[in-house]
Amino acid sequence: MTYFSHDDIAGLKKYKYSGVDKSILSNKLLNPYWWTNLVKIFPLWFAPNLVTLTGFFFVLTNLSTLLYLQPHLNQPLDNFYYYTFAFGLFAYQSLDAIDGKQARRTGTSGPLGELFDHGCDALNTGILVFLVCSAIDLGQGWEMVVMFISGLANFYLTTWEEYHTGTLFLSFISGPVEGILLICVVFIVSGMYSPSFWSVNKIYDFPLNQFLMLCGIFVVGFNIFTSVGNVKQSKLAKKEYNLKFLLGLVPFIIFSLTILIWLNLSPTLLKVHLVKFLAGMTLLFGYQVGLIILSHICKRKHFPYISVPFMVASVIGLSFTAYLKFLRMENRNIHPALMLKDNVEENFLYLEDWLLTDYVKFLILIALP
């Protein structure tokens, strides 16, 4: 089995990164005064991907701290930790911004570096949801789900747009720059006043944390409009315009609907194990966008609509959850092995032979016309 065909390797050799950064802060402040000087700290033997990985380590440290102290996000952390979240996220942004500069300094620029960089960015997008929800006093529930889907939607749109246009476009106010700095401010405010600041204070009769959630939904709508417009203009310029390019949005729509249906079938998963569930979905999302980036840098002709890991996880998970709901609706006894516990993995490890046979019968039943 090979990951790259001969055509992929030929595409990699032809690939050249194209990016447009119109961000006001990065052009006027961060790039000339911070990033340009920061990259000089790293010796030339320090690999660009190691710069990226070091930045991602700060985010993982933030996540590990959160999950160790409050794995269910049902209580706020001590204020001090939100300052560390701000520092870790700013460090991640800074190192993520200079890995390309380090690659040019060392003469090691290449398309696989973009794949690694964007892969870390995809995972960071999901991880940030947990940190932000803790900081603004949003526990496990539908609000976290909305924040999660909104954040991932913005990243997916950017990746989808880059695949079709060949250019990574960052507007005057962009997520990787102004968006991350805004989240750093949120962390600092939570450190100063505690997360309850966001639930007690209101704007237009909305608690601030719910207002931020609504703003996230608005941003998604705006990004859909701009990304579709950019892709349309690119296709028209290349005389390749047809509505088929919109099909590239279908995988994320299915991804989002799967999450909503799955959680609707399992209230316990929503209220107790949501962090674990969304963490798994973050990994599946990272794989999906990784396929898109890989297709982009290899100049593959076909968009990667199908993610096998996501399909397998969805089919098994949804059918299993539907089966539990079926048992409850039929007022049948549910074996203790299937009751959701603190250690969710135990629900599958203790699946006994008699119940597995019944489960197969259920799958056959729902598959019949």
Secondary structure, 3 states (H helix, E strand, C coil): CCCCCHHHHHHHHHCCCCEEECCHHHHHHHHHHHHHHHHHHCCCCCCHHHHHHHHHHHHHHHHHHHHHHCCCCCCCCCHHHHHHHHHHHHHHHHHHHHHHHHHHHHCCCCHHHHHHHHHHHHHHHHHHHHHHHHHCCCCCCHHHHHHHHHHHHHHHHHHHHHHHHCCEEECCCCHHHHHHHHHHHHHHHHHHHCCHHHHHCEECCEEHHHHHHHHHHHHHHHHHHHHHHHHHHHHHHCCCCCHHHHHHHHHHHHHHHHHHHHHHHCHHHHHCCHHHHHHHHHHHHHHHHHHHHHHHHCCCCCCCCCCHHHHHHHHHHHHHHHHHHHHHHCCCCCCHHHCCCCCCCHHHHCCCHHHHHHHHHHHHHHHCC
